[in-house]
Amino acid sequence: MLAAVLIFVVLLVIGLGLIGWLILRGSKDTSLSEADFDQAYEDLPESERPDAGNREEAWKDFSNWRKEQEPQHDDWPEDDDQL
């Protein structure tokens, strides 16, 4: 009986530790906001800007690429103004 309780406590601690680690890891998301994108876009020389200098199109393309390439971002809420 004591062994079962001990095993339960150990598994509980491991489970809580795993949940905590996942939560903390998730808070270090590497997402890029549109404002950060705008700043990086403006820093590029005009000849190197994607989509022939159309920042709005470049943001849409980048945002869509991220959603396709990074499945964890699929559930991000979409802003209708950007689509």
Secondary structure, DSSP 8 states (H G I E B T S, - for coil): -HHHHHHHHHHHHHHHHHHHHHHHHHTT-----HHHHHHHHHHS-GGG-SGGG-HHHHHHHHHHHHHHH-GGGTTS---GGG-
